[in-house]
Amino acid sequence: MSSIINVLDETVINRIAAGEVVERPASVVKELLENAIDAKASHISIEIENGGKKLIRIRDDGIGMSNDDAFLALERHATSKLRTEKDLIGVPTLGFRGEALASIASVSRLRLVTKDDSESEGMEILVEGGTLKRADKLGVGRGSILEVRNLFFNAPVRAKYLKGKALESGYVHDLILRIALANTSIGFKYSEDGRVKIESGPVKSVLDRINSIFSRDVRENLISVDGSEGDMRVHGYVAKPPYARSTMRSILTFVNKRPVKDKLVNSALNRAFTGLMERGRYPLAVLFIDVAPEDVDVNVHPQKNEVRFLNPSKVADLINHSVTQALYDSPRNSPRSIQRFPEMFAGLAKTNTQEISSFPMEQAPNFLAPDFSSQLNKTVSSSTERDIVRPGTKAYSDLSVLGKIPGSFIVLHDDDEILFLDHHAAHERLVFDSLLRAQAGLEVVESQNLLIPKVITLTPVEAELLRANQEILSSSGIVYEEFGENDFVVKACPVWIRDSDAEDLIRDLVGTMLETGLKPKPEEMMTELFKTVACKASVKESTQMRNDEIIALLKALDENNSPRVCPHGRPLSFSLTFAEIKRRLGRNIL
C-alpha cells in the first residue's frame, strides 16, 4: 500500500514556522527588539531601509551572548528564557519560544554580531536562507548587532504580499512607539533610510516619554487614567474628546508592559467613549493593564499580540470604569458632592422659552467692542477656577462674550482666539451628564408635575417597550402610569421639559426604544434614551438667551468638567486664532 503522508524536511519546517512568526518587517523588528530588551539593554538603535524589506539593523548594549550561545540561538526552540513547562506560567520576559532568530534567518540574509563579558572577542555569524555561510571571531564591544537583509528573498510569494515602503515603514514606526512607551528606562533611536524619526533617551516616566516623542497637540489633550481593583491596575493617558483619530492605530495598549492589540481591551476602552465621539472616530490612548503574571496567558498568538485573561470580565470592567472616571471626573464607587447647575441656568431651563426674548438691538453686544461683558465674566468664583482642570483647553468662563449669531451659536474671545460655542450642544451635554449622575445615584433629577397630565395612546409594541423601560425613565424625572391596555398618563417631567413638549418627548423616547430595543445590554438603551431626553430638553436658539444666562451656561460647563462634545460625539465648540485669521486674510504676521 502506498503512503501519501510525508515527513517534511527541516528547510520546509523552518519556512512554515517563519510564516507564523515573520509576517512583515515589523514582525522582525518586534522579535529582535524583544530580545534586546530581555538582554537588559539601556540603549537600542533601529535602522531600516525600503520599509525594512531591504535592511533591518538593530544594535543594543545588552549583556550579549557567548560564542557558543550565538550558534545555539540560531537553532529552533533554543532559548535562555524557559527550562520547563512550568516556566510558561507567568512568563516574565517578552520572548520565550526560541523561534524568532531561526525563523528570521530562514527567510533572509542574516548577520549576527555579539559578545558578552565572558569572551575576549565577539562572534560574527552569517546565515542565508537558513544555511550557515560564515562564522568568525571579531573584535567588538559587549552587546549585539542583528542585520536582516533582503527579507523573503527566497519566499517570493510572501514578498509579493508586502505593502509599499511607506506603509511598511508606518507599521515599524508604530511598533517602536509602543515599545518605547512600555520601556521608559531604555533609550531608543529609530531611522528610516538614513533619516532619524524617533530619538528619545532613557526617561523616568511614561509622561516623560510621551512628551519626548508625541506632538504638542497630543500632549495638551491628554488626561490621566488610574484605577485599581485587587492586584489589577489600569493606568496611563487618554485624549479627552473631541480629540480623536480616524483609525484604531491611535489606541496603544499594554498588558504587563507587553504591547498588545487585544479585542477585549479595545472593546472595553471604546465602550467608555460611547456618546463622546462621532461614528468612525477612535480615541487616542496610551493604556497599561497590570495583572498578576499567573492571571494572563501570553502564549496564545504566534506573534504574541493577543493575550487571554483568567478573569476577562473583571479586566474589561476595570478598564471601562477607570477610563470613564477620568473622562467624567467622577469617582467609581463612592458618591461625592455634585455641583448643581447654577441657579440662573436652572431657571432658564424651567422658564417657558416664549418668555425669553432676544437682546434689543441697542443692548446687543457690539462686535466692534472686544471688552463687552468683561465685568460679567469677573463673577466667576475663584473656587470654580481652582476646581477646573482642562489640559490644553481654556475655561469657557475665562473668555469674553462677543455676542450671538443665528443658528444656536455663541461667540466668545480672548486676546488670542475667537471661539464659536454651539449652545444647543452645550445644553445637551449638561442635561445628559446630569441624567447619568442621577442613574448612578450621585444626583437627583428634579421633576415638575404637569398642569394637565398627558394621556398618550401607543401601539402594543410601543406600550410594551415603555413598560420595560419605566425604571430608567423614572430616574430621568419622567413619571407616568398605565391608563389602559395601551394608554399611559404622563404626570411629571424633568424641570427642563415644558408641559407642551411632554407628549413629543414620550413619542421620541418610544422611537429611540424601537431603534435600540434589540440591543442586548440595558446600559446601551439607557444611554440612547438619555440622549433623547437631553436633546429634547435643550434650548434650540441662542437668540432666546440673555447675556446673564450665557454667563451662567459657561460657568455650568466649566463646573461640570465634562468632555467638550455633545452626547452624540459632536464638538461643543471650535476656535480660530487671530494669527490664523490674519494669515487667511493675507495680513503679515510679525
N, C-alpha and C positions, 0 to 999 in steps of 0.2 A: 504494500500500500504506500503510495507516495505521500509525502508530507508537504503541506502548504504553509507551515509556520516556520519562520526563520529567526535565528538569534542575530540581532543587529550587531555590527561591528562597532568598535569604540568610537570611530570617527562620526558615524551616524548618530550614536547615542549622545555624543557631545553637542552635535548640531541641534538635536531636539531639545536638549537641556538649555542651550543658548537661546532658542526661540522662546522659552518660558521666562528667562531672566533678562535677556537683552532684547528689548522691543525697539529701541531707538537710541540715539546718542545720549539723551537724558538718562536713560536706564544705566548706561555705562558710567556716567558721571556720578549717579546716585550710589552705585555699588562701591566705586573707588573712594568717594568721599566718606562713606560709612566706615570703610577700612581705615582711612586716615584718622578719623575721629576716634575710633576704637583704639588706635595706636597712640592715643594721647598727644596728638599734635597740638601745638599752640598757634601755628600759622600754616595756612594752606593756600596754595596758588593754583588756579584753574585757568587753562588756556584752551580755546577751541578754534578750529578753522573750518570754514564752509559748513557751519551749523553742527560741527562735530563729526561730520562724515569723513572729512579728510584727516583731521587730527584732534585728539583729546590728550592734553598733558596735565597731570596733577602732581604737584610737589608738596611734600609735607615734612615737618621737622619732628615727627613722632619717634617712637622707640626703634623703628626699623626691624629688619629680620637678619638672622644669621645666614651664612651661605647655604647651609643645609636646608633651613626653613624656606629660603627663597625658592628652591626647587619643589619642596613639598607643597608650597602654597599654590602651585600651578596644577596640582592633582585634584581631581573631582572629589568633593566631600572631605577635603582636608581643611581642618580649621583649628585654631587655638582657643575657640570660644565655647566649645562643648566637649564633654567627655562621655557622658552617659545620657540615656533618655530622660532622666530626671532633670537634667540641666535645661530642657526645653521649657520647663515651668518657670515663669518669671525671668525670661532671658534678659540680662542687664545690658547687653551690647546691641548695637544696631545691626551688625551682621552676625550670622551664626551658622549658616548652612554649608559654607565651604564650597559653593558652586561658582561664585562670581568670576574669579580670575580664570578658571578653566573654561568657563562658558565664553567669556570675552575673547580669550586667546584663540578659541576655535573658529571665530568669525572675523578675525582682524590680524594685523601685524602688530604684535605687542612687544614692547621693550620695558623691562623691569630693572631698575637700579635701586639697590637697597643696602643698608649697613646698620648693624646695631653696635652696642658698646662692647660686645664680646669679641669682635673681629678687628684686626688692624686694617683690613681692606674690605671694601664692599664687593658686591657681585652684580654683574650686568648679564641679563638673560634676554635673548631674542627668540620669540616664538612666532611662527607664521602659519595661520590656519590650523592651529593645534599641534604643529610639529616643531620640535626644538631645532633651532638653526645655529645658535651660538651661545656660549657661556664663558665669561672671562672675569677675572678679578679686576677691580677698578678702584682707584683712589678717590673716595668721596667722603663727605661728612655723614653723620648719623641722620637717618630718615629714609624716605622712599621717593622715587620718581616713577610714575607709570605713564607710558606713552602708548596710545592706541591709534594706529593709523589705518586708513582705508577700511573703515567698518563695513562689513558684509561684502568685502571684495570677492569672496568665494561663495557667496549666497545671493546671487543676483535677484532672485525672486523676493527676498527680504528687502534688498536695497531699493527695489522698484517701488515699494510701498512707503518709503520715507518721503516726508514732505519737503518743501523748499527750504532753502538756507534760513530765511527769516523766521519761519515757523519753528524749525528745529532749534534754532538759537533761542527762541522765545521759551520753549519748554525747558531748556537748560537754565536760562536766566531765572525762571520761576522756581525751579528746583533749588538753585543756590540761595535765593531769597529765603525759602523755607528753612533750609538747613542752617543758614546764618542766624536766623531768628531763634532757632532752638538751641544754638550753641554759642552763647554770648561771650564765653571765655576764650574763644578762638578767633584769630584774625583771618579774614578772607580777602583775596584779591582775584577778581574774575575778568578775563579779557576775551573779546571776540575779534578774531582777525587782527590782532595787534592793538585793538582799542580797549582801554580799561572801562568796564561797565559798572563794576561794583568794587569798592575798596573800603574796608572797614576793619580797624584793628580790634583787639580784644576790648570788650566793654563790660560794665558792671551789671547792666540790667537790660531787659527786653526793650524798655522805652528808649534807652540809650542807643540800642541797635536800630530801632525804628527811626530815631532822629538822624542816624548816620546814613541810612540807605533809602528812606522814603521821601517823597516830595513834600513841600511845605503844606500844600492843601490837604494832604492826607494827615499829617501830624496835627494840624489845627482842628481837625474834625473828630479826633479820637476821644473816647471816654473809657474809663477803666471798668473792667469787669472782674469781680472776685466773689466767689461763693463756694461754700463747702458743706459737706454732709458726711459725717463719719470720717473715714480715711480717704474720701474722694474730694477733689478740689477742681474748680474751673476758674481760670484766671486769664487775663490778657486784656485786649482792647478791641472795641468795635467803633465804627464810624456812626455818628448819630445822624439819622435821616434829616433832610432829604439826600445827604451824600450817599451815592450808590454807584455801582458799576453795572455794565451790561452783560457780564459773564460771571460764572461761579469761580473763575480763577482768582477772584479777589478774596475768596474765603480760604484762609490759611489756618489749618487746624493741626494739632499735635496731641498725641497720646503718649504720655511718659517721655516727652521730648522727641518722639518719633513722628516725622511728618506723615500724615495720612489723608486720604480722600475717602472718608467713610460715610456711607449713606445715612446711618443713624445720627452721626454727629451733625452733618449738614442739615438734615431734616429738623432736628431739634433747634438748631441755630436759626434757620429760616422761619420756623414757627414763631419765634419771639418777635419777628419783624412783621407779622401779619397785620395788615391795616396801616402799615407805616411806609410802604413802598408801592410804586406802581408796578403793574404786572410786567414781567420781563426784566426787572431790575433786581440786583442782588446786593446784599450788604458787603461792606469791607470789614474783615475781621481777622485778627491775629489771636487765636484762642488755644489755650493749653488745658488739656484734661489730664489730671494726675490721679491714677488709681493704683492700688496695690498690685505689684507685678503678677501675683498669682491670680488676680481677678480679670486678667486680659490675656487673650491668646493672640500673639503676633504672627503665628505660623499658619496663616490661612490663605495667603496670596503669594504667588511666585515672586512678585516684586515688593512684597511687604507693605503695600499701600493700604491694605484694609486690616482691621482687627476684629476680634469677637469678644464682647464683654460678657462676664459672668452674670451681671445684673444690668442688662441693656436699658430697661425702663427707668431705673434709678439714675443712670448716667444721663439719659435723654431729659428727664425731668430737671436734673440739676443744671444742665446746660441752659434749658429753656428758662427756668426761674432766674438764674444768675444774670443772663443777658437782659431779660425783661426788667429785672430790678434796676440794672444800670440804665436802661433806656428811659424808664419812667421815674427813676429816683425814688422808689418806694420800697419798703422792707418786704422781705419774702414771707416772714412768719408772723411777726407781732405788729399790731396796728400802731400808728403814731398819730399825733395831732395833725390833721389835714387842714391846710389853709383854705377857707371857703372863698368863693368868688367875692371880690369887693362888693360892698353893699350897693354901690351905684350901678355896677354891672348887673347884679341880680335884679335890681329894679328895672333895668332896661328889658330884661327877659320877661318880666311879668307884665310889662306895660303893653297895651294894645298899640301895634305899630302905627295905626292910623292917628294916634295922638302924638306921635313923634314927628315933628316937621323938620325939614332940612334948614340949614342956616339961611337967614335972609342974606341977600347979596351984600348988603352993607356990613354984615357981621362975618361974612365968609372969610376964610384965610386968604391972604394976598400972596400969590405965588412969587411975587417980587420982594416979599418981606421975609427973609430967612429966619428972623428971630421970633416969628409968630409962635405963640403958646410956650415959649421958653419958661415963663413963670409957672405955667401949669405943670410942666414936667418936673419942676423942683419939688412937687408934692410927693414924689416917690420917696418912701421912707428909707433911711439908712439901713434898717434891719432887713428890708426886702433886698436891697442891693447886696448885702453880705450873703444872703441865702442863695442868690442866683449864681449858678455855675454853668457857663456856656463856653466851652473851649472853642476858640476860633470864630465865635459869633458875638454880637453885641446884644445887650439887653434892649428890648424894644422900647422900654420906658426911658431909656437914656437918650432916645432920638427926639428931635423936634418934629411937630406935626405941621406939614405944609398945607394939607387940606385933603379933599376928596375928589375923585373923578368917577364918572358913571361906570356902572358895572361892578359895584361892590369892592372898590379899591380905595385904600387909604394911602396917602403919600407922606413918607417920613424922610428925615435927612439929618446928617450932622456935617461936620466940616469936610469929611472925606467922601461921602457917598450919598446917593438918593435911593430910597427903598420903597418898593410897592408891596403893600400888605393886602392880601385877599381877606376882607373882613368876614365874609361868609365862612370860608375855610377855617379861619381862626376861631370863630364861634363854635363851629362843628368840633374842633379839637377839644375845646374846653368842656363842652357838653359830653362828648364821648368819654373823656377821661374821668369825669365825674361819675358817669354810669359804671365804668369799670371799678372805680373805688367803692361804689355802693355795692356792687356784686361781691366784692371781696370783703365786705363788712367794715370798710375803713371810713365810710361816709354814708349819710342818709340823704336820698334824693327827696326833696320836698314836693309834695303833691298839693294840688288845689282842686277842691270839688267843683264840678261843672255847675253852672247856674241851672241849666236844664240838661239832665242826663240824656245821652245819645243812645237810641236803640238802633242796632245795626243787624241786618239780616244777611247771612252768609250762605254759601253753598255747603253741603255736608262735608266735603273735603276741607274747605276753609275753616269750618267750625271745629273740626277735629284738631287741626293744627293750632288754632287759638287756644283750645283746651290744653293741649300738650305743652304749650309754652307759657302758661299763665304764671308760673313761678318766676321765670326770667323777666317777664314784662312787669310783674308787680315790684321787682327790685328796682326797676327804672321809673317807678312812680305812676304806672298805669293801672288803674283799679277798674275791673269790670266783672260782671257776673252773667251767668246763663239766664236767659229770659224766655226760653222756649227751646225747641229742638235745635234750631239753627240760628236763634236770635241771641244777641248779647246786649246788655246795657252797660255803657261806659259811664262810670260815676266820677272818676277823677283822672287827671293827667299831670305830668310834671309841670312845675311852675313856668317852664319855658314855652309851653304849648298854649295857644289861645283856644277858647271854647269852640270857636268856629272851625278850628283845624282838627278837632278830636277825631271826627269820623274819617277824614282823609288820612290821618296818622294810622288808625287801625287798619284801613284798607291797604295802605302802603306796607305795613308790617306783615299782613297776610300775604301780599305779593312776594315779599322777601322770604317768607317761610316756604312758599311754593317753589321758589328757586333753589333754596338750600335744604329743603326738607329731607332729601335723600342722602345727605351727608351723614356719616356715622357718628361724628363727635358733637355733643351738645354745645361745647365751647365755641365751635365754628358758627353754629346757629346763633348763639348769644352775641358774638361779635358782629354778625351781619345785622341782627335786629337793632343793636345799639347804634350802628352806623346810620340806620334808617331814622331812628329817633333823633339823633344828633343833627342830621341833615334837615329834617322837618322843623326842628326847633330853632334853627339858626336864622337870624335876620338876613334877608336877601340883598338889601341895597345899603351901601354906606351913606347914601343921601338921607337915610332915615335917622342917622346918628348925630347927636350934638357933640360938640367938641369935648365936653367933660366926660361923655360916655366913651369917646375914643380913648381918652387918657386912662379911664378905668379898664377898658379892654386890654390895653398894652400892659398895665400892671398885672392883670389877671393872667395873661400869657406868661409873663416872667415868673410870677409866683407859682404857676402850675409847673414850670420847668419841664415841659413835655417835648418830645421830638417836634421839630418845626415842619411837620407835614400834617395834612388833614387825615381823618380815619381811612380815606381811600388811597393814601400814599402820595397825594399831590402836595407840592411845597406850599407853605403859607405865604412866602414872600420871595422876592428876588431883588437884587440891588445892582446898581451901576455906579462905579466910582466916577468921580468928577474927572479923573485922569482919562478914563475910557471915553467919557462923553467928549472931552476936548480932542482926543485922538480921532474919534469918528467925525467930528466937525472940522477936522483939518487944522486945529489950533496947535501951535507949538507948545510943547510941554518942557519947561525948563527944569 
